[in-house]
């Protein structure tokens, strides 16, 4: 069994990864995508994917929107009526 095959088997069987990220919010999702694009294996953990019972979301500065665009994650944002950018509550 080659090294790549062995690593893949360990990832699947034992849930091993190069990086484990806890929290699938905006930073967790962006970090997982960025590390994945670097060729690293990533496990992204989130305790609950249910819709929150309160208004949530984060406003982004223009640099944050640009960073998400560069990662190919522009779809996780929305534009408010005032022209600000926000992030959907379940971003991943």
Z-matrix of the N, CA and C atoms (Angstrom, degrees):
N
C 1 1.462
C 2 1.527 1 107.94
N 3 1.334 2 116.82 1 126.21
C 4 1.464 3 121.17 2 179.68
C 5 1.525 4 112.22 3 -71.76
N 6 1.319 5 115.70 4 165.81
C 7 1.465 6 121.47 5 -178.91
C 8 1.523 7 111.53 6 -59.76
N 9 1.331 8 117.08 7 -42.06
C 10 1.466 9 120.82 8 -179.98
C 11 1.520 10 110.56 9 -64.26
N 12 1.337 11 116.91 10 -44.15
C 13 1.463 12 120.90 11 178.85
C 14 1.527 13 110.84 12 -62.61
N 15 1.332 14 116.47 13 -42.77
C 16 1.457 15 121.02 14 -179.62
C 17 1.530 16 110.44 15 -63.58
N 18 1.336 17 117.28 16 -44.08
C 19 1.464 18 121.47 17 178.88
C 20 1.522 19 111.20 18 -62.21
N 21 1.330 20 116.22 19 -41.29
C 22 1.468 21 120.69 20 179.14
C 23 1.523 22 110.46 21 -64.68
N 24 1.329 23 116.95 22 -42.55
C 25 1.463 24 120.95 23 178.25
C 26 1.527 25 110.60 24 -62.19
N 27 1.328 26 117.89 25 -42.72
C 28 1.470 27 121.67 26 179.65
C 29 1.531 28 110.39 27 -64.07
N 30 1.333 29 117.17 28 -39.82
C 31 1.467 30 120.72 29 178.52
C 32 1.523 31 110.48 30 -62.74
N 33 1.308 32 116.52 31 -45.82
C 34 1.466 33 120.52 32 -177.29
C 35 1.521 34 112.63 33 -71.67
N 36 1.321 35 116.96 34 -44.00
C 37 1.456 36 120.53 35 -174.28
C 38 1.528 37 112.87 36 -79.72
N 39 1.317 38 116.83 37 -40.83
C 40 1.463 39 120.51 38 -174.12
C 41 1.526 40 113.30 39 -111.86
N 42 1.323 41 116.53 40 5.87
C 43 1.469 42 122.30 41 179.74
C 44 1.522 43 111.15 42 56.44
N 45 1.313 44 116.48 43 41.71
C 46 1.454 45 120.92 44 177.16
C 47 1.522 46 108.81 45 -85.21
N 48 1.322 47 114.95 46 150.12
C 49 1.459 48 120.36 47 178.02
C 50 1.513 49 108.60 48 -153.68
N 51 1.319 50 114.84 49 161.44
C 52 1.463 51 119.40 50 174.36
C 53 1.522 52 109.96 51 -67.68
N 54 1.338 53 115.75 52 -36.74
C 55 1.470 54 121.56 53 -175.37
C 56 1.518 55 109.31 54 -137.40
N 57 1.328 56 116.38 55 136.74
C 58 1.462 57 122.55 56 172.73
C 59 1.516 58 107.23 57 -118.38
N 60 1.316 59 116.09 58 126.46
C 61 1.468 60 122.34 59 179.92
C 62 1.516 61 108.04 60 -115.45
N 63 1.321 62 115.80 61 129.25
C 64 1.457 63 121.36 62 178.96
C 65 1.524 64 107.93 63 -103.83
N 66 1.325 65 115.87 64 118.59
C 67 1.463 66 121.62 65 179.40
C 68 1.512 67 111.10 66 108.72
N 69 1.329 68 116.18 67 114.15
C 70 1.462 69 121.83 68 -177.82
C 71 1.520 70 111.28 69 -99.10
N 72 1.319 71 115.78 70 37.95
C 73 1.464 72 120.29 71 173.04
C 74 1.520 73 109.24 72 -78.17
N 75 1.314 74 115.58 73 -163.71
C 76 1.465 75 119.29 74 -175.97
C 77 1.530 76 111.94 75 -61.72
N 78 1.326 77 117.43 76 -44.10
C 79 1.460 78 118.96 77 -178.77
C 80 1.520 79 111.23 78 -69.30
N 81 1.328 80 117.13 79 -44.33
C 82 1.454 81 120.35 80 -179.11
C 83 1.515 82 111.92 81 -59.65
N 84 1.329 83 116.71 82 -44.68
C 85 1.468 84 120.56 83 179.38
C 86 1.526 85 111.40 84 -65.24
N 87 1.325 86 116.29 85 -45.66
C 88 1.468 87 120.07 86 -179.55
C 89 1.527 88 110.57 87 -63.43
N 90 1.329 89 117.30 88 -41.86
C 91 1.462 90 120.44 89 179.22
C 92 1.522 91 110.71 90 -64.94
N 93 1.328 92 117.55 91 -42.07
C 94 1.462 93 121.00 92 179.64
C 95 1.529 94 110.97 93 -61.17
N 96 1.315 95 116.93 94 -43.11
C 97 1.471 96 120.45 95 178.73
C 98 1.525 97 110.40 96 -65.42
N 99 1.331 98 116.62 97 -45.39
C 100 1.467 99 120.04 98 -178.25
C 101 1.531 100 111.22 99 -62.19
N 102 1.332 101 117.08 100 -46.05
C 103 1.466 102 119.59 101 179.10
C 104 1.528 103 111.21 102 -65.92
N 105 1.329 104 117.36 103 -38.44
C 106 1.456 105 120.80 104 177.46
C 107 1.514 106 112.14 105 -62.12
N 108 1.329 107 116.82 106 -39.53
C 109 1.467 108 120.62 107 177.97
C 110 1.523 109 111.88 108 -67.62
N 111 1.345 110 116.97 109 -20.20
C 112 1.462 111 120.96 110 175.72
C 113 1.529 112 111.34 111 -83.57
N 114 1.331 113 116.31 112 -2.02
C 115 1.450 114 120.65 113 179.15
C 116 1.518 115 114.53 114 91.01
N 117 1.318 116 117.15 115 9.79
C 118 1.459 117 120.78 116 179.17
C 119 1.523 118 110.05 117 -88.82
N 120 1.318 119 116.02 118 148.80
C 121 1.459 120 119.09 119 174.70
C 122 1.523 121 107.82 120 -85.30
N 123 1.329 122 116.35 121 137.41
C 124 1.463 123 121.84 122 -173.07
C 125 1.523 124 109.59 123 -131.43
N 126 1.320 125 115.31 124 136.98
C 127 1.462 126 121.44 125 168.18
C 128 1.519 127 106.30 126 -113.19
N 129 1.327 128 116.42 127 125.38
C 130 1.466 129 122.86 128 179.39
C 131 1.521 130 107.85 129 -111.14
N 132 1.319 131 116.62 130 118.58
C 133 1.458 132 122.13 131 -177.61
C 134 1.520 133 111.18 132 -106.81
N 135 1.325 134 115.91 133 138.46
C 136 1.470 135 122.07 134 175.05
C 137 1.515 136 106.74 135 -141.04
N 138 1.313 137 116.73 136 132.37
C 139 1.472 138 118.72 137 -175.56
C 140 1.513 139 113.00 138 -71.94
N 141 1.315 140 118.43 139 -28.25
C 142 1.458 141 119.64 140 -177.61
C 143 1.516 142 110.24 141 -151.38
N 144 1.316 143 116.30 142 131.65
C 145 1.465 144 120.97 143 177.06
C 146 1.523 145 111.84 144 -104.39
N 147 1.345 146 116.76 145 8.40
C 148 1.464 147 118.57 146 179.29
C 149 1.531 148 110.06 147 -72.76
N 150 1.298 149 114.75 148 155.18
C 151 1.468 150 121.34 149 179.27
C 152 1.527 151 109.05 150 -65.41
N 153 1.333 152 118.62 151 130.19
C 154 1.464 153 120.37 152 -179.96
C 155 1.527 154 111.91 153 -64.41
N 156 1.320 155 115.92 154 153.12
C 157 1.466 156 120.63 155 -179.76
C 158 1.520 157 112.05 156 -92.17
N 159 1.292 158 116.99 157 16.74
C 160 1.459 159 121.86 158 178.93
C 161 1.528 160 108.30 159 -142.67
N 162 1.300 161 115.67 160 167.11
C 163 1.458 162 120.12 161 177.78
C 164 1.520 163 108.05 162 -74.84
N 165 1.311 164 115.71 163 125.00
C 166 1.458 165 120.72 164 177.91
C 167 1.518 166 108.61 165 -132.62
N 168 1.268 167 115.37 166 167.65
C 169 1.458 168 121.11 167 -179.67
C 170 1.509 169 108.97 168 143.15
N 171 1.275 170 115.28 169 159.13
C 172 1.446 171 121.13 170 -177.99
C 173 1.515 172 108.22 171 -127.58
N 174 1.312 173 116.05 172 142.04
C 175 1.453 174 119.52 173 174.53
C 176 1.515 175 108.88 174 -88.99
N 177 1.292 176 116.11 175 142.52
C 178 1.457 177 121.52 176 -177.42
C 179 1.520 178 110.66 177 -112.56
N 180 1.300 179 114.73 178 141.57
C 181 1.456 180 121.26 179 170.38
C 182 1.529 181 107.49 180 -77.53
N 183 1.332 182 117.77 181 161.88
C 184 1.474 183 119.53 182 -178.91
C 185 1.524 184 113.80 183 -55.01
N 186 1.322 185 117.90 184 -35.73
C 187 1.465 186 120.15 185 178.69
C 188 1.519 187 112.23 186 -64.49
N 189 1.329 188 116.52 187 -34.84
C 190 1.460 189 120.71 188 177.64
C 191 1.513 190 111.80 189 -68.01
N 192 1.334 191 116.20 190 -40.61
C 193 1.466 192 120.68 191 177.15
C 194 1.526 193 109.61 192 -63.03
N 195 1.325 194 116.69 193 -43.25
C 196 1.468 195 120.83 194 179.30
C 197 1.524 196 110.80 195 -62.45
N 198 1.332 197 117.27 196 -41.71
C 199 1.466 198 120.36 197 179.52
C 200 1.530 199 110.83 198 -62.47
N 201 1.333 200 116.90 199 -41.91
C 202 1.467 201 119.81 200 177.66
C 203 1.523 202 110.91 201 -64.48
N 204 1.325 203 117.43 202 -39.40
C 205 1.460 204 120.64 203 177.57
C 206 1.526 205 110.77 204 -60.69
N 207 1.329 206 117.07 205 -42.72
C 208 1.458 207 121.46 206 -178.84
C 209 1.533 208 111.39 207 -64.97
N 210 1.338 209 117.06 208 -29.52
C 211 1.460 210 121.20 209 177.89
C 212 1.529 211 111.88 210 -85.89
N 213 1.341 212 117.01 211 -3.68
C 214 1.460 213 120.72 212 -178.29
C 215 1.518 214 112.57 213 79.84
N 216 1.340 215 117.59 214 23.28
C 217 1.461 216 122.02 215 -176.66
C 218 1.521 217 112.80 216 -111.10
N 219 1.306 218 118.28 217 23.94
C 220 1.465 219 121.19 218 -178.99
C 221 1.530 220 111.46 219 -59.59
N 222 1.330 221 117.31 220 -28.65
C 223 1.458 222 121.46 221 -178.43
C 224 1.516 223 113.91 222 -65.01
N 225 1.319 224 118.42 223 -14.04
C 226 1.458 225 120.39 224 179.43
C 227 1.524 226 112.21 225 -84.95
N 228 1.318 227 117.84 226 -2.76
C 229 1.465 228 121.30 227 -178.72
C 230 1.525 229 110.76 228 -105.52
N 231 1.306 230 114.83 229 163.08
C 232 1.460 231 120.92 230 172.98
C 233 1.522 232 107.34 231 -142.32
N 234 1.304 233 116.06 232 161.80
C 235 1.460 234 121.19 233 -179.82
C 236 1.520 235 108.82 234 -107.45
N 237 1.329 236 116.31 235 129.71
C 238 1.460 237 121.26 236 179.80
C 239 1.523 238 109.84 237 -77.90
N 240 1.341 239 117.99 238 166.27
C 241 1.465 240 120.11 239 177.47
C 242 1.536 241 112.86 240 -59.57
N 243 1.333 242 116.98 241 -23.77
C 244 1.468 243 120.69 242 178.76
C 245 1.524 244 112.54 243 -87.80
N 246 1.339 245 117.22 244 2.80
C 247 1.451 246 121.02 245 177.77
C 248 1.519 247 114.49 246 88.80
N 249 1.326 248 118.04 247 4.64
C 250 1.453 249 120.88 248 177.94
C 251 1.525 250 109.04 249 -83.99
N 252 1.311 251 115.74 250 159.17
C 253 1.462 252 120.46 251 176.67
C 254 1.515 253 109.11 252 -99.75
N 255 1.316 254 115.55 253 137.44
C 256 1.450 255 121.91 254 174.67
C 257 1.513 256 109.34 255 -125.62
N 258 1.321 257 114.83 256 173.92
C 259 1.461 258 120.84 257 -179.33
C 260 1.511 259 107.97 258 -120.71
N 261 1.315 260 116.52 259 134.36
C 262 1.463 261 121.27 260 178.45
C 263 1.523 262 109.88 261 -59.77
N 264 1.336 263 116.80 262 150.21
C 265 1.461 264 120.69 263 -175.34
C 266 1.519 265 112.83 264 -64.08
N 267 1.309 266 118.47 265 -37.73
C 268 1.477 267 121.95 266 176.06
C 269 1.504 268 106.71 267 -110.23
N 270 1.329 269 115.47 268 91.65
C 271 1.462 270 119.04 269 -169.24
C 272 1.513 271 114.74 270 -85.37
N 273 1.293 272 119.76 271 -21.86
C 274 1.468 273 120.29 272 -179.14
C 275 1.507 274 110.39 273 -96.57
